[in-house]
């Protein structure tokens, strides 16, 4: 996972690999780095190979506490899980870099 600050208070967290109960805490920690919360948090999920329900829960909790967008396109497994759980409409999904930042 990498974190970078962009203009206008945008924080981008790039996720890659697999996220489950043991690793999802790393995402939450990465999103909370820094003394001042970001204006917009962009979570880049394009390289997520697998995300379980704890990953989805973390994304929902983050979305409920700050402005959040997902940088896509979403991986098939994540898209399917979000669709099946009804969580897909909760998220602002941006498929281009210009839209994300």
Residue pairs with C-beta under 8 A, 6 or more apart in sequence:
1 13
1 14
1 15
1 16
1 26
1 27
1 30
2 13
2 14
3 11
3 12
3 13
3 14
3 30
3 31
3 33
4 11
4 12
4 14
5 11
5 12
5 34
5 38
6 12
6 42
6 101
7 101
8 39
8 40
9 36
9 38
9 39
9 40
10 38
10 39
10 40
10 41
10 42
10 101
11 31
11 34
11 38
11 40
11 41
11 42
12 42
12 44
12 71
12 100
12 101
13 27
13 30
13 31
13 41
13 42
13 43
13 44
14 44
14 47
15 27
15 43
15 44
15 45
15 47
15 48
16 47
16 48
16 49
17 23
17 47
17 48
17 49
18 48
18 49
18 50
18 51
19 27
19 48
19 50
19 51
19 52
19 54
19 55
19 58
20 50
20 51
20 52
20 54
20 55
21 52
21 54
24 52
24 54
24 55
24 57
24 58
27 43
27 55
27 58
28 58
28 61
28 62
31 41
31 43
31 62
37 66
38 66
39 67
40 66
40 67
40 68
40 69
41 62
41 66
41 67
41 68
41 69
42 68
42 69
42 70
42 71
42 94
42 100
42 101
43 59
43 62
43 68
43 69
43 70
43 71
44 70
44 71
44 100
45 51
45 70
45 71
45 72
45 74
45 75
45 78
46 71
46 72
46 73
46 74
46 75
47 75
48 55
48 75
48 78
49 75
49 77
50 77
51 75
51 77
51 78
51 81
53 81
53 85
55 78
56 78
56 81
56 82
56 85
56 87
59 68
59 70
59 87
59 91
60 87
60 90
62 68
63 90
63 91
68 91
68 92
69 91
69 92
69 93
69 94
69 99
69 100
70 91
70 92
70 93
70 94
71 94
71 95
71 97
71 100
72 93
72 94
72 95
73 79
73 93
73 95
74 82
74 93
79 88
81 87
82 88
82 91
94 100
